[in-house]
Amino acid sequence: MAKILFIAFGGAVGTVFRYIISGFDYRWSQGIFPIGTFIVNATGCLIIGFLWGLFERINISSPMRMFIFIGILGGYTTFSTFALETMNLIKDGEFKVAVLNILATNMLSCVAVFLGVFIARFFIRLILDVL
């Protein structure tokens, strides 16, 4: 039961962060491009890559991993919203914007995961050199 509560609380935290960041969507793009979802997906990938790289060297408990990866990041990332927004762009005849959304989100998200792992490994080396 404790694991489920960890995941549920993490999901709530991630969802609130997603709501805040997704709010930038209409302020920045006037609804033309789903920038809020794009930012959430890209930063979610960067964070998951960074934490994965960090936790390769730093041991944390299984409940804490579930809290972070399943809870917070599961609540934060919005791939289903990305898919729905892309479908709506296609339905509205915005084919170029839909293709841009698909390519940019997927390419940046993959790069962000690799970048996150790289940054985590860099910081670990930096810390180990100082110690």
N, C-alpha and C positions, 0 to 999 in steps of 0.2 A: 504494500500500500504506500509506503514511503516513496518508492521509485515513481509511482504514478503521480504523487503530489509534487515531487521535484520536477517532473516533466510538465505537469499542468501549470505550475508557477512559472517555469521557464517559458512556456508557450505564451502565457499572458504578458510577460515582459517583452518577448520578441514581437508580439502582435502590436503592442503599444508603440514600440520603436518603428515598426512598419507603418503604422497609421500616421505618425508624426512626419516621417520622411516622404511618404506618398502624398502628403498634403502639399508638397512643393510642386506637384504635377501641373496643376492649372495655373499656378503663379508663374512658372518658368516657360511653359509651352502653350498656354492657353488651350490645352486639351488636344493639340495637334499631334504630339508625340507623347507616349506614356512614360515620361522621364522619371516619375516617382518610382514606378515599378522597375524601370531600368536601373536606377541607382540602388534600390533595395537588392535586386538580384546580384548586381556587380559587387556591392560592398559585402553582401552575405557570402559570396564566393571568396572574396579576399579574406574575410574574417575566418571562414572555415578552413581555408588553406593555412593561414597564419597559426591558428590554434592547433591544427593537426601537426604542423611542423614543430610547434612549441612542445606539444605533448608527446612528441617522439622522444624527447629528452627529459621532460618533467612528468613524473608519475602523478596522476590524480585519480581519485576514486571513481569507480564505475558509476555511482549515482551522480557525481558531479559531471562526468562526461555526458550522461543522459540529459542532465539539466541543461547543459550548454548546447550540445549538438542536436538533440531531438527537441528539447524544449525551446530554448531561446532562438536558435537558428532555424528550427522548424517553423516556429511561429513568425519569424522575421521574414524569411524568404517567400517569394510570391510567384512561383512558377505557374501555378494554376491561373493566377490573375494575368500574368504575361500571356498565356495561351488564349484566354478569353478576350483580352484587349486586341491581340493580333487577329483573332477571328472577326471581331467587330470592325477592325480597320479594313479587312478584306470585304466584309459584307457592305461596308460603306463606300467601296470602290477605291480605297486608299491603298492600292497594291504596292506602290513604291515605298510608302511609309511602313507597310506591313513587312516587306522584305528587309528594309533597313532595320526594323525592330528585331526581326529574327536573327539576322546576321550579327548586328552589333551586340545584342544581349548574349548570344551564345559565344561569340568570339571573346568578348571582354570577360565574360564569366569564367571561361576556361583559363584565360591569361591571369585573371585575378587569383584563382586558386593556386596556380604555380607561383605567382608573385608573393602570395601570403606565406607559402612554405619557405620560399627563398628569404623573405624578411625575417621570419622566425629563426631560421638557421643562422642568419647573419647576427641577429641579436644574441643568440645563444653563444656563438663564437666570441662575440664582443664581451659578453659577461664573463665567460670562462677565461679570456685573456686578462681581464682586470683582476679576477680572483687569483 
